[in-house]
């Protein structure tokens, strides 16, 4: 703390009665405010800083020196939280995180206590560490008073068995009492649990400021940098003064006989000094040093010592000048001194940090894995681990995906992560929120659970669209993304994602639906995607999303595509922003094809579009349109509940007006109900895929041999 204080490293000021000089600040080699903390009340202002672990603080300081733009969140990877000399346990991370980020926070400290069984069935609580700044004797005395006043039940005796080895307070528990409940009451009513309010106010250049973790470290580094500069300047000045004297001595030694003769011929020391200055061009300081020199310095050995000292000083002067001329060298000196202190005095944390029950959210106990979410036409929903589904060769018969009743079938299928948010859009334009892990888990063949039993969707409503959101708290994510919706009658609407960032139990209105229309699709976009809408009649339109201006949640939208006739309707909408994405369309009789997006020319919004599939009796009407890449797989679900999974890469691209290839072999009177794309599974055994395709009896349809032969 005081190292180099005599080297003009800091400023001094008069003390309270002007009788002494005192330092305005100490030239500390480590961040003392962080390591040891501080507490005090000034005029209308208070500070309360918690102590921290020396090793962690120095590691964070080193990281801050290496990266001046480091964030508080990154510094918290080095400094976990306060570290008190009395140990104990910090209960919860939120208070420490808030203090690090803002400079103010409240942390809860609990004693380290264990429940011990003895004499067979008796229990006792052993406390070995108490919270910071808690007087153990007063704590025991207060606890005894609460026991006598019957405010604390279940304690038969309290003993203080502390010694020089450490603290040990024993609470004997009555036979009919529960030790865990007694311990919780001790936390609640006594100083076994206390709080520490952090208020990081410090004087920065004489002005009080509230500092976060980065500010504290930054100001220490700046202070230390100034100390190193002032110390170097002081050492340089001293070295130059000494070198100046040595230069005079060396001149005298080189002209020793003349110097001796001049001194002997002088009447007084002043005459000798004046003679040296005049005859040899010396300064007053050099002349005085020569006159003060003892006779033993005239020996050959002493003369060599003077020369060696002078040469060493010149090297030191060069080094000190290099320090003053290069900030990187100064920062390295600060780092080296910090590392030296860390290696010499650093130790492990004494205070443990644990999650509090309030911070333990449900998702903390749920693995963040990918799952398949299925929603049936009648509103039954479930989530199933993705690993339960296997990929098959194109044209296979598929595997059972759901044990639905005859009147029900899978209508929606998507892949999500357990920790994602889900937005559900009903056909009337209502939007509801749900966390993926809140969706009931079911096997691949189970029916699932009615959505109305999970979220407040009216019974007469059906889910028509869904969106997977990564987060509802990331402001940049919310502001730079949009939800674009389309209806069966060809209306399209765009709304900022921020409008959906505040979940409500009863849902919100996402779009105003006209009479006779219903919501069909909703996609998450970046604001500059290419939109493709497809019709049941086999036509599609492509236009840029920028042609649709953002609107409020209650707006109706604008015309996206014109229907061919009153029986026509939109079957799907995709948004494309990846140049590798191709357009996949699927018909109700199991036919489909991939087409390059460039085959669809860009037109004005609201037109009739161009042909996307050659509709025949064999293909049936269009049922789905998807934007796909070779890195994805396709899941096709038919109305009987059969699911097939094929690799998109198996489907070659072809022209817009072609009939396509058969994707799935359907039984008589069966039709495709839903199509979904998922991430490609590279780890699937290719041999098993071939066997599945063979065992499922894949046969080419008449006239389609060239198209579907692998």
Secondary structure, 3 states (H helix, E strand, C coil): CCCCCCCCCCCEEECCCCCCEEECCCCCCCCHHHHHCEEEEECCEEEEECCCCHHHHHHHHHHHHHCCCCCHHHHCCCCCCCCCCCCCEEECCHHHHHHHHHCEEEEEEECEEEEEEECCCEEEEEEEECCCCCCHHHHHHHHHHHHHCCCCCCEEEEEECCECCECCEEEEECCCCCHHHHHHHHHHHCCCEEEEEEECEEEECCEEEECCHHHHHHHHHHHHHHHHHHHHHHHHHHHHHHHHHHHHHHHHHHCHHHHHHHHHHCCCHHHHHHHHHHHHCCCHHHHHHHHHCCHHHHCHHHHHHHHHHHHHHHHHHHHHHHHHHCHHHHHHHHHHHHHHHHHHHCCCCCCEEECCCCCCCHHHHCCCCEEEEEEECCCEEEEEEHHHCCCCCCCCCCEECCCCCCCCCEEEEEEEECCCEEEEEECCCEEEEEEHHHCCECCCCCCCEEHHHCCCCCCCCCEEEEEEECCCCCHHHHHCCEEEEEECCCEEEEEEHHHHCCCCCCCEECCCCCCCCCEEEEEEECCCCEEEEEECCCEEEEEEHHHCCECCCCCCCEECCCCCCCCCCEEEEEEECCCCCEEEEEECCCEEEEEEHHHCCECCCCCCCEECCCCCCCCCCEEEEEEECCCEEEEEEECCCEEEEEEHHHCCECCCCCCCEECCCCCCCCCEEEEEEEECCCCCCHHHHHHHHHHCCCCCCCCCHHHHCC
